[in-house]
Amino acid sequence: MKSDKLREAFFDFFITKGHKQIPSAPMIVKDDPSLMFTNAGMNQFKGVFLGDKTPKDLKIVNSQKCLRVSGKHNDLEEVGHDGHHHTMFEMLGNWSFGDYFKAEAIDWAWEFLTKICKLDQERIYITIFEGEASQQLDRDAESYNIWKKYISKDRIINGNKKDNFWEMGDTGPCGPCTEVHYDNRSQDERKTLPGGDLVNKDHPQVIEIWNLVFICFNRLSNGTLEALSNKHVDTGMGLERLSMIMQNKDSNYDTDVFESIIGKIVKITNIEYGSDTESDIAIRVIADHLRAVSFSIADGQLPSNIKAGYVIRRILRRAIRYGYSFLGMKNSFIYKLVPVLVSEMSEYYPEIEAQNQFIQDVIKEEEEAFLRTLSGGLKQIDEILASGGKNISGKQVFELYDTFGFPNDLTALILEENGVTYNQEEFNIEMQKQKNRSKSAAQVKTGDWNVVLEDEKQEFIGYDTLETKIKISRYREITIKNQTLYQLVFNLTPFYPEGGGQIGDVGVISSADENIDIIDTKKENNLIIHFAKKLPSNLESEFLAQVNLENRQNICCNHTATHLLHQALREILGVHVEQKGSLVSSSYLRFDFSHFSKVDKEDLKKVERYIDKKILQNIPLQEDNIPLTKAKEMGAMMLFGEKYEDVVRLIQFGGSKELCGGTHVSHTGELGLFRIVSESSVSAGIRRIEAITADKALKAIEEQDSLLSHIQQIVKEQDILQAINNLVSSNKEKDKKLAALRNEEIISIKSKLLDHVIKVNNIGFIAQEVDLSAEEMKNICFDLKQNEKNLVLVLASVKENKVLLSLFVSTDLVDSGLDASSIIKESSKAIKGSGGGQPFFATAGGINPKGIKEAFSIIKQLLSK
């Protein structure tokens, strides 16, 4: 059965059992600080399991895009080396939110596998939780007794807490699980050893295919478990693994899921899959990583140097490196695989088809940038090798990795090819230091919630009012970078939580006894969380919550301006413009959008005029909560990577229509002014505009007026532009005269140099320290090349306590075997540097000016041989 038919069969089966089919959530997590990526199907339902969110449907089924490359669930380094680990994979799942529990989940799993998929029952093994005395957890006898109806006792295996007690992280929803394993070995192999002996032993053909999790506990920060008010079922089955079994394959990569992608890689690289272990691993790595990177970009996460973007860049660079090292691909090619992926998966995941070209552009730019990094790293390695020695410092290898982004395993491979080793232990120490620094910088300790007031629903009223009476319903303590903060939840709140690019509100809550500053507001698993530096002395008091009015007003101006900017760019540059990220703060706005070239100054002025015109029209805000289907019909702008509810909030300012949960001005006139501060590149096909509004824009204009006035006083002319042009012209003339004088000086220096020729082994030799730039020394050497014979010239110059060496060897001496590049590499050791170049001209740089005479002496000795 093909993978798309298998996915469809799974949906159809559970729909007959009363489940509602829902689409996959985005792979990028936006409102849970404990996660960067969706690593399991349950992530989007965490709030339901904790009781913070009420589900619309009690039974659902879906196929969830998952990514496991960081944190507890990290398969990255194993990907490609076997046939069943992946970064991005599809998780088929059925769910119950307080409806059915173990009996139905197990019954239906057995029915689907044996009746729909018709799997060989004799190859199926089951694991159940054996219990954990230290935490007073009993063996899962209930699951055992249910499985006994279908399978012999000898194929139901006890599993420990690591394998059969599912936990999302250090804290949060958890519970015992029962796993379905399948023995995919040949009949002959099965006869030699029972499959039960290989369950959970990392055998590539005896693998887990389905995990049925029974969520009934919440893990607190102190390690204890508390029972949840409702019991839930969360199952997850890997589509890729099930496809392997259903298609009688030995590897996920041999199924139709990867067949077309691998075929395209083979065609591009002209390397046969299955012919060599190293190239096979590389092909699998690229096929897998293509999916992870493409779907991440489609969900709105671009490669970058921070957080989730860094992880995506790391995945892509791993694929590029494998192609570079083992497939001989020195030019970009991975982007060419995207159309194949789109043709295979767009029917169920339309977001990837809609962004086909954009994904290609981003991947191509990233490939070319990293290939340049690899090229630069190779030059650094050449310099390391040129320094001699058969063992180099691990710190040098780490510097290549840390500073230049050059993979240490590729460095090790190149060094090995040249008979050189490096101190692995020293490298590991440096790597651990970096990890400790990163861990320390990012470490967050979160305490458990303390309930003050039982409150079933928290209400946000911040669209209509900025102050209200509130009560604290729960609180907890957190530590960030050794700073203790408190997170407060109110029964209702006017504070807008960070989201959709808009920063969180700040303000104060006050009682008769004290004022508590609210320094930030965020959302986590459907809870609006308010950050404070201290805890109220009386948590049960009634407080007046007040949002900082000026701060909120500035945010509203910038958020509305962001919508108008989006509309303006689409009008002026074209409808290909789509939002790719934004930041709305109280001081400025930042808007990232798809566009393929720099926006010229005239178009930026058009954008400013367009928005200022909308401001003058004082267009009123039209805010509606409407069905998502109607919003689509109206042509409302939507963001890829966002999961929208059935009813959405539509924000309109005239022709600008966007789905948005943020706060806005009531009329565009409140913006006052709009001014663009900068336009720049973010990555391939992505541009960024930063802009200001209202008082900030007015202040910027006032500062420009003041600057012009100051310039006018300096130039003492009414026509400032003409005065500046006159100054520029005058300076150009002076620069020409100075350049001519300098040229005459250099001609004189060159002539005097030839007066210092001495004979070394019948070769004319000049060695002089001069006050010249690197470019000037090069020009002298290239001039001498035209006429001089039987000459070796070495010049040294010291600039900012750094030494520059330039070495010239005349053409006739090059023909007789002298090589400037080899000579400079040897002599540069004296100045504690390195260098290289061409046979007739080479350069070196170093940090030891006192070594210049020794460098001259080394060259002289080399000529004497």
Protein Blocks (a to p, Z undefined) as FASTA:
>chain_A
ZZklmmmmmmmmmmmnopacdddddfbdfkbckbfbdcbfklmmmmmmnopaccfbfbdc
dddddddfehjblcklmgojamkbcfbdcddddddehiacfklmmmmmmmmmmmmnopaf
klpccdddebjfknopacdfklmmmmmmmocfklcccddfklmcccfblbdcdddddddd
ddfbdfklmmmpcfklmgonlpaklccfbdcdddfbdcdfkopacddfbdcddddddfkl
mmmmmnopabfklmmklmmmmmmmmmmnopaehiafklmmmmmmmmmmmmmmmmmmmnop
acdfehjlmmmmmmmmmmmmmmmmmnopabdfklmmmmmmmmmmmmmmmmlmmmmmmmmm
mmmmmmmmmmmmmmmmmmmmmmmmmngpjbdcfklmmmmmmmnopafklmmmmmmmnopa
cdfklmmmmmmmmmmmmmmmmpccddddddfbdcfbdcdfklmpcbdcdddfbdcdddee
hiacdddddfbdfbdceeehiacdddddddfkbccddfbdcdeehiacdddfbdcfblmb
ccdddddfklmmmmmmmmmmmmmmmmmmmmmnopkbccfbdcddfkbccdddddfbdcdf
klmmmmmmmmmmmmmnopacddddddfklmmmnopacdehiacdfbdcdddehjaccddf
bdcdfbfklnopacdfbdcdfbehiacddddehjlmmmmmmmmmmmmmmmmmmnopablm
lmmmmmmmmmmmmmmmmmmmmmmmmmmmmmmmmmmccceehiacddddddddfklmmmmm
mmmmmmpghiacdddddeehiacddddddfklmmnopafklmmmmmmmmnopaddddfkb
ccdddfbfklmmmmmmmmmmmmmZZ
